[in-house]
Amino acid sequence: MAHKGQVLVNPRNGETVEFLETAKDSGGKQLRFKWTMKPGGLNPVEHLHALQEEEFEVLSGRLSYSFGDTSGVALPGQIITLPKGVRHRHYNNENSDTVVNQTVRPALDAEVIVETLYGFSADGKMKGGRPPIWQMMVWLRTLQAKTYLAAIPKGVQDILSFILSPIGRLLGYRASYVKYSGFES
């Protein structure tokens, strides 16, 4: 389970996450972490969060982002808020590190996703910087922090997760893992 001060390291690209405030610390209001994004590091596909907003405060470097029909680059000192329910992306498109404080509101169980992404990366289980589709289906069916791919209607993904999540579980995928989060669900 994530705790304040815990640092996760992706040994494949050197990216780090330091938990500044967990769901437990904030009474569920938010999850905050300092994220050092490496050039060519995690580059999520366009997605949306059904129940959460994300806020990025750029500490150094440049954060590329898009949400809805807006795109841009945030510089140090700028804060970008990506609202819930709106398709978006955020990534480091530069030749040097980008460091941000990221806040997810409400926290829900988002720290489990962060821990698993870093664990999967360390274990070489991410293809193209993305978790396996089976993992995504288990998360979508199980976790409160619902993240949808923007290119596929939410209803279709809900049906797919209903059908594919049990198969993912049979293949060994879980919502959380003892190895990464200290508990399995």
N, C-alpha and C positions, 0 to 999 in steps of 0.2 A: 504494500500500500504506500502510495506516495507520501512523503513528509517534507516539511519545510527544510530547505538547505540541501536536499538530495539532488545530486547531479547525475544525469543520464548521458552517456557518451556513445555516439555511433562510431565504432572503430573503423568502419569502412570509408567514412568521409570526414570524420573529425567534428561533426556537428555536436552541439551540446544543448541540453535543457537543464536549467536549475530551477527547481520549484521554489517560488517565493511565497506562495499562499495556496494551500490546498482547500478542497471542499470542506474538510473537517475544520480547518482554521477559520474559514469565513462563514461557517454555519450553512454551507451550500450556496451562498450568494455568488461566489466566483472562484475560478482557478486562475492563478497568475504564475507565469514562469518567464525566466530570461532565456531566450533562444538565440544561440549563435548559429547563424545560417551560413553554410559554406557555399562558395560558387559551385553550381552544379549539384547541390544537395537536394533535400526533399523539395519536390516541385509538384504539389497536388494538382490533380485534374480539377476542372471547374466543378464545384459542388455547392451544396447549401445545407444549412443546419435548420431543422424544423423548429427547435425551441431555444436556440442560443445565438447570441451575437458574439463576435470576436472583435477585440480592440488591439491594435498594434501601436506601441510607442517606439519610434525608431531612436535608438541610442547612438548607433554609428552605422556607417554604410548607407545603402539605398535599398528600400523595399519596393519591389514591383508588385502591383496589385491590379485587380479588376473586380468590379461588382456591378451587377446589372449591365448598363450600357456605358459605364464609366471605367476608365483605366488611368493609371498614372504611376508615378514614382514618388514615394515619401522619403524625405530627407531627415537627418538627425533633428530631433526636437518636435517633429510632426507626429500627430496621432491620427490614425485611420480607424474608423469603426465600420465593420462589415455587418449589416443588420441580419437578424434571423430571417429565414425564408427567401433570401435573395442570393442568386448564384454568384459565386466569387472564386477568386484564386489569390494566392499570395506566395511570393517566391523571391529568391535572390538571383537577379539576372546580371550581376556584376562580376568583376574579376577579383573582388576582395570580399572579406567577411561582412555580413550584415548582422547587427545585434539589435534585437527588439525585446521589449517587455510585452508579452502577449497575455491578454486577459480574456477569459471565456465566461460569459454570464448567461444564465446561472451555471454553476459548475457541473451539476448533475454527476455523471460518471465519466467525464471527459478525460480525467487523468489516467484511467484504465487504457484508453485508446493511445494516449501518448506513451505510456509505459510499454504497451505491446508493440507499437510502431518501432520504438528504439530497440526492444528486444528482438523483434523479427529482423531488423536491419543488422544487428550484431550477429545474428545466427544465419544470415544469408538467405532469409525467407522472403525478401522483398524483390519483386521483379519490376524493373524500370522504376524503382522508388515507390512502388505501390504494394499494398498487402494483397494476398490472394483473394479472388472473388468469394471463395468459401468463407474466409474470415469476415469479409465485408457483410455477407448475408447473415452470419451469426450475430455480428454486432447490431445490424439493423433490426433483427428480430428480437434481440435481448436487451440492449442498452437503452437508457433514456436519452442519451446524447445522440439522437438520430442524425446521421449524415447521409445525404443522398447525392448521387451523381446528377449533375445538372442536365445532362444530355438525355436522360431517361425519365419519363413521368414518374412522380412519387408513387402513384397507385400501382404502377407496373412493378416498381421495386418492392413495394410492400407484398405484393402477390408472390414475386420471386423469392423474397426472404422467407415467406411462409412455406414455400415448397422446398427451397434449397438449404435452409438453415438446418433441418434435421439431417440432411445428407452431409453437410459440413461437420456437424457434431460427430457423425459416424466416422468421418475421416480424421477426427481428433481435434478439430477447431473448437475453441471455447470463447466465451465473452471475455474472460480474464484467465490468466495463467499464474500458478504458484511461482514459477520461475521469474516472472516479470513484475507481478503485483502483490505476491505473497498470499494470494488466495485464488481458487478456481471457481468459475461460475459458468 
